[in-house]
Amino acid sequence: MVYGQVLPQPDQWVDSGVTRIDDPDIIRGLFRSSLFVTQAHETPVVPDDAYEAIEEALIETIVAGLFTNEESTASQ
């Protein structure tokens, strides 16, 4: 498997200018990093009563900070 083919969308997003980050590898890293939160469910790292709120806040923060405007995320 080719590294860039795992998540090809960041290349398209950067090329179309809808992201604040101009390096597709950094965008891929953000999404891969978010996987650590999903894997932390039911571990002592994230308290059970806060897990869903933390996961939701992280995803919303990544998406809100990644794209240049709200309209661009609707078409993704």
Phi and psi in radians as a Rosetta constraint file:
Dihedral C 1 N 2 CA 2 C 2 CIRCULARHARMONIC -1.440 0.35
Dihedral N 2 CA 2 C 2 N 3 CIRCULARHARMONIC 2.373 0.35
Dihedral C 2 N 3 CA 3 C 3 CIRCULARHARMONIC -0.857 0.35
Dihedral N 3 CA 3 C 3 N 4 CIRCULARHARMONIC -0.917 0.35
Dihedral C 3 N 4 CA 4 C 4 CIRCULARHARMONIC -1.185 0.35
Dihedral N 4 CA 4 C 4 N 5 CIRCULARHARMONIC -0.339 0.35
Dihedral C 4 N 5 CA 5 C 5 CIRCULARHARMONIC -1.382 0.35
Dihedral N 5 CA 5 C 5 N 6 CIRCULARHARMONIC -0.226 0.35
Dihedral C 5 N 6 CA 6 C 6 CIRCULARHARMONIC -1.093 0.35
Dihedral N 6 CA 6 C 6 N 7 CIRCULARHARMONIC -0.713 0.35
Dihedral C 6 N 7 CA 7 C 7 CIRCULARHARMONIC -2.463 0.35
Dihedral N 7 CA 7 C 7 N 8 CIRCULARHARMONIC 1.464 0.35
Dihedral C 7 N 8 CA 8 C 8 CIRCULARHARMONIC -1.310 0.35
Dihedral N 8 CA 8 C 8 N 9 CIRCULARHARMONIC -0.338 0.35
Dihedral C 8 N 9 CA 9 C 9 CIRCULARHARMONIC -1.004 0.35
Dihedral N 9 CA 9 C 9 N 10 CIRCULARHARMONIC -0.703 0.35
Dihedral C 9 N 10 CA 10 C 10 CIRCULARHARMONIC -0.969 0.35
Dihedral N 10 CA 10 C 10 N 11 CIRCULARHARMONIC -0.620 0.35
Dihedral C 10 N 11 CA 11 C 11 CIRCULARHARMONIC -1.070 0.35
Dihedral N 11 CA 11 C 11 N 12 CIRCULARHARMONIC -0.763 0.35
Dihedral C 11 N 12 CA 12 C 12 CIRCULARHARMONIC -1.155 0.35
Dihedral N 12 CA 12 C 12 N 13 CIRCULARHARMONIC -0.733 0.35
Dihedral C 12 N 13 CA 13 C 13 CIRCULARHARMONIC -1.108 0.35
Dihedral N 13 CA 13 C 13 N 14 CIRCULARHARMONIC -0.785 0.35
Dihedral C 13 N 14 CA 14 C 14 CIRCULARHARMONIC -1.133 0.35
Dihedral N 14 CA 14 C 14 N 15 CIRCULARHARMONIC -0.784 0.35
Dihedral C 14 N 15 CA 15 C 15 CIRCULARHARMONIC -1.059 0.35
Dihedral N 15 CA 15 C 15 N 16 CIRCULARHARMONIC -0.594 0.35
Dihedral C 15 N 16 CA 16 C 16 CIRCULARHARMONIC -1.519 0.35
Dihedral N 16 CA 16 C 16 N 17 CIRCULARHARMONIC -0.120 0.35
Dihedral C 16 N 17 CA 17 C 17 CIRCULARHARMONIC 1.348 0.35
Dihedral N 17 CA 17 C 17 N 18 CIRCULARHARMONIC 0.362 0.35
Dihedral C 17 N 18 CA 18 C 18 CIRCULARHARMONIC -1.596 0.35
Dihedral N 18 CA 18 C 18 N 19 CIRCULARHARMONIC -0.039 0.35
Dihedral C 18 N 19 CA 19 C 19 CIRCULARHARMONIC -1.930 0.35
Dihedral N 19 CA 19 C 19 N 20 CIRCULARHARMONIC 2.677 0.35
Dihedral C 19 N 20 CA 20 C 20 CIRCULARHARMONIC -1.404 0.35
Dihedral N 20 CA 20 C 20 N 21 CIRCULARHARMONIC -0.356 0.35
Dihedral C 20 N 21 CA 21 C 21 CIRCULARHARMONIC -1.766 0.35
Dihedral N 21 CA 21 C 21 N 22 CIRCULARHARMONIC 2.257 0.35
Dihedral C 21 N 22 CA 22 C 22 CIRCULARHARMONIC -1.777 0.35
Dihedral N 22 CA 22 C 22 N 23 CIRCULARHARMONIC 0.293 0.35
Dihedral C 22 N 23 CA 23 C 23 CIRCULARHARMONIC -2.124 0.35
Dihedral N 23 CA 23 C 23 N 24 CIRCULARHARMONIC 1.925 0.35
Dihedral C 23 N 24 CA 24 C 24 CIRCULARHARMONIC -1.025 0.35
Dihedral N 24 CA 24 C 24 N 25 CIRCULARHARMONIC -0.539 0.35
Dihedral C 24 N 25 CA 25 C 25 CIRCULARHARMONIC -1.185 0.35
Dihedral N 25 CA 25 C 25 N 26 CIRCULARHARMONIC -0.603 0.35
Dihedral C 25 N 26 CA 26 C 26 CIRCULARHARMONIC -1.185 0.35
Dihedral N 26 CA 26 C 26 N 27 CIRCULARHARMONIC -0.707 0.35
Dihedral C 26 N 27 CA 27 C 27 CIRCULARHARMONIC -1.083 0.35
Dihedral N 27 CA 27 C 27 N 28 CIRCULARHARMONIC -0.786 0.35
Dihedral C 27 N 28 CA 28 C 28 CIRCULARHARMONIC -1.037 0.35
Dihedral N 28 CA 28 C 28 N 29 CIRCULARHARMONIC -0.709 0.35
Dihedral C 28 N 29 CA 29 C 29 CIRCULARHARMONIC -1.087 0.35
Dihedral N 29 CA 29 C 29 N 30 CIRCULARHARMONIC -0.660 0.35
Dihedral C 29 N 30 CA 30 C 30 CIRCULARHARMONIC -1.057 0.35
Dihedral N 30 CA 30 C 30 N 31 CIRCULARHARMONIC -0.800 0.35
Dihedral C 30 N 31 CA 31 C 31 CIRCULARHARMONIC -1.185 0.35
Dihedral N 31 CA 31 C 31 N 32 CIRCULARHARMONIC -0.685 0.35
Dihedral C 31 N 32 CA 32 C 32 CIRCULARHARMONIC -1.134 0.35
Dihedral N 32 CA 32 C 32 N 33 CIRCULARHARMONIC -0.681 0.35
Dihedral C 32 N 33 CA 33 C 33 CIRCULARHARMONIC -1.089 0.35
Dihedral N 33 CA 33 C 33 N 34 CIRCULARHARMONIC -0.618 0.35
Dihedral C 33 N 34 CA 34 C 34 CIRCULARHARMONIC -1.125 0.35
Dihedral N 34 CA 34 C 34 N 35 CIRCULARHARMONIC -0.392 0.35
Dihedral C 34 N 35 CA 35 C 35 CIRCULARHARMONIC -1.123 0.35
Dihedral N 35 CA 35 C 35 N 36 CIRCULARHARMONIC -0.516 0.35
Dihedral C 35 N 36 CA 36 C 36 CIRCULARHARMONIC -1.071 0.35
Dihedral N 36 CA 36 C 36 N 37 CIRCULARHARMONIC -0.621 0.35
Dihedral C 36 N 37 CA 37 C 37 CIRCULARHARMONIC -1.173 0.35
Dihedral N 37 CA 37 C 37 N 38 CIRCULARHARMONIC -0.767 0.35
Dihedral C 37 N 38 CA 38 C 38 CIRCULARHARMONIC -1.145 0.35
Dihedral N 38 CA 38 C 38 N 39 CIRCULARHARMONIC -0.557 0.35
Dihedral C 38 N 39 CA 39 C 39 CIRCULARHARMONIC -1.352 0.35
Dihedral N 39 CA 39 C 39 N 40 CIRCULARHARMONIC -0.283 0.35
Dihedral C 39 N 40 CA 40 C 40 CIRCULARHARMONIC -1.446 0.35
Dihedral N 40 CA 40 C 40 N 41 CIRCULARHARMONIC -0.097 0.35
Dihedral C 40 N 41 CA 41 C 41 CIRCULARHARMONIC -1.023 0.35
Dihedral N 41 CA 41 C 41 N 42 CIRCULARHARMONIC 2.353 0.35
Dihedral C 41 N 42 CA 42 C 42 CIRCULARHARMONIC 1.117 0.35
Dihedral N 42 CA 42 C 42 N 43 CIRCULARHARMONIC 0.554 0.35
Dihedral C 42 N 43 CA 43 C 43 CIRCULARHARMONIC -2.105 0.35
Dihedral N 43 CA 43 C 43 N 44 CIRCULARHARMONIC 2.870 0.35
Dihedral C 43 N 44 CA 44 C 44 CIRCULARHARMONIC -1.252 0.35
Dihedral N 44 CA 44 C 44 N 45 CIRCULARHARMONIC -0.084 0.35
Dihedral C 44 N 45 CA 45 C 45 CIRCULARHARMONIC -1.248 0.35
Dihedral N 45 CA 45 C 45 N 46 CIRCULARHARMONIC -0.704 0.35
Dihedral C 45 N 46 CA 46 C 46 CIRCULARHARMONIC -2.117 0.35
Dihedral N 46 CA 46 C 46 N 47 CIRCULARHARMONIC 2.116 0.35
Dihedral C 46 N 47 CA 47 C 47 CIRCULARHARMONIC -1.046 0.35
Dihedral N 47 CA 47 C 47 N 48 CIRCULARHARMONIC 2.399 0.35
Dihedral C 47 N 48 CA 48 C 48 CIRCULARHARMONIC -0.937 0.35
Dihedral N 48 CA 48 C 48 N 49 CIRCULARHARMONIC -0.710 0.35
Dihedral C 48 N 49 CA 49 C 49 CIRCULARHARMONIC -1.282 0.35
Dihedral N 49 CA 49 C 49 N 50 CIRCULARHARMONIC -0.212 0.35
Dihedral C 49 N 50 CA 50 C 50 CIRCULARHARMONIC -1.939 0.35
Dihedral N 50 CA 50 C 50 N 51 CIRCULARHARMONIC -0.148 0.35
Dihedral C 50 N 51 CA 51 C 51 CIRCULARHARMONIC -0.959 0.35
Dihedral N 51 CA 51 C 51 N 52 CIRCULARHARMONIC -0.943 0.35
Dihedral C 51 N 52 CA 52 C 52 CIRCULARHARMONIC -1.074 0.35
Dihedral N 52 CA 52 C 52 N 53 CIRCULARHARMONIC -0.704 0.35
Dihedral C 52 N 53 CA 53 C 53 CIRCULARHARMONIC -1.153 0.35
Dihedral N 53 CA 53 C 53 N 54 CIRCULARHARMONIC -0.688 0.35
Dihedral C 53 N 54 CA 54 C 54 CIRCULARHARMONIC -1.172 0.35
Dihedral N 54 CA 54 C 54 N 55 CIRCULARHARMONIC -0.808 0.35
Dihedral C 54 N 55 CA 55 C 55 CIRCULARHARMONIC -1.040 0.35
Dihedral N 55 CA 55 C 55 N 56 CIRCULARHARMONIC -0.837 0.35
Dihedral C 55 N 56 CA 56 C 56 CIRCULARHARMONIC -1.092 0.35
Dihedral N 56 CA 56 C 56 N 57 CIRCULARHARMONIC -0.766 0.35
Dihedral C 56 N 57 CA 57 C 57 CIRCULARHARMONIC -1.124 0.35
Dihedral N 57 CA 57 C 57 N 58 CIRCULARHARMONIC -0.701 0.35
Dihedral C 57 N 58 CA 58 C 58 CIRCULARHARMONIC -1.123 0.35
Dihedral N 58 CA 58 C 58 N 59 CIRCULARHARMONIC -0.830 0.35
Dihedral C 58 N 59 CA 59 C 59 CIRCULARHARMONIC -1.111 0.35
Dihedral N 59 CA 59 C 59 N 60 CIRCULARHARMONIC -0.784 0.35
Dihedral C 59 N 60 CA 60 C 60 CIRCULARHARMONIC -1.087 0.35
Dihedral N 60 CA 60 C 60 N 61 CIRCULARHARMONIC -0.680 0.35
Dihedral C 60 N 61 CA 61 C 61 CIRCULARHARMONIC -1.167 0.35
Dihedral N 61 CA 61 C 61 N 62 CIRCULARHARMONIC -0.757 0.35
Dihedral C 61 N 62 CA 62 C 62 CIRCULARHARMONIC -1.074 0.35
Dihedral N 62 CA 62 C 62 N 63 CIRCULARHARMONIC -0.855 0.35
Dihedral C 62 N 63 CA 63 C 63 CIRCULARHARMONIC -1.148 0.35
Dihedral N 63 CA 63 C 63 N 64 CIRCULARHARMONIC -0.779 0.35
Dihedral C 63 N 64 CA 64 C 64 CIRCULARHARMONIC -1.132 0.35
Dihedral N 64 CA 64 C 64 N 65 CIRCULARHARMONIC -0.623 0.35
Dihedral C 64 N 65 CA 65 C 65 CIRCULARHARMONIC -1.484 0.35
Dihedral N 65 CA 65 C 65 N 66 CIRCULARHARMONIC -0.321 0.35
Dihedral C 65 N 66 CA 66 C 66 CIRCULARHARMONIC -1.432 0.35
Dihedral N 66 CA 66 C 66 N 67 CIRCULARHARMONIC -0.794 0.35
Dihedral C 66 N 67 CA 67 C 67 CIRCULARHARMONIC -1.599 0.35
Dihedral N 67 CA 67 C 67 N 68 CIRCULARHARMONIC 2.595 0.35
Dihedral C 67 N 68 CA 68 C 68 CIRCULARHARMONIC -1.307 0.35
Dihedral N 68 CA 68 C 68 N 69 CIRCULARHARMONIC -0.432 0.35
Dihedral C 68 N 69 CA 69 C 69 CIRCULARHARMONIC -2.719 0.35
Dihedral N 69 CA 69 C 69 N 70 CIRCULARHARMONIC 2.836 0.35
Dihedral C 69 N 70 CA 70 C 70 CIRCULARHARMONIC -1.089 0.35
Dihedral N 70 CA 70 C 70 N 71 CIRCULARHARMONIC -0.614 0.35
Dihedral C 70 N 71 CA 71 C 71 CIRCULARHARMONIC -1.102 0.35
Dihedral N 71 CA 71 C 71 N 72 CIRCULARHARMONIC -0.580 0.35
Dihedral C 71 N 72 CA 72 C 72 CIRCULARHARMONIC -1.176 0.35
Dihedral N 72 CA 72 C 72 N 73 CIRCULARHARMONIC -0.559 0.35
Dihedral C 72 N 73 CA 73 C 73 CIRCULARHARMONIC -1.285 0.35
Dihedral N 73 CA 73 C 73 N 74 CIRCULARHARMONIC -0.464 0.35
Dihedral C 73 N 74 CA 74 C 74 CIRCULARHARMONIC -1.144 0.35
Dihedral N 74 CA 74 C 74 N 75 CIRCULARHARMONIC -0.557 0.35
Dihedral C 74 N 75 CA 75 C 75 CIRCULARHARMONIC -1.544 0.35
Dihedral N 75 CA 75 C 75 N 76 CIRCULARHARMONIC -0.070 0.35
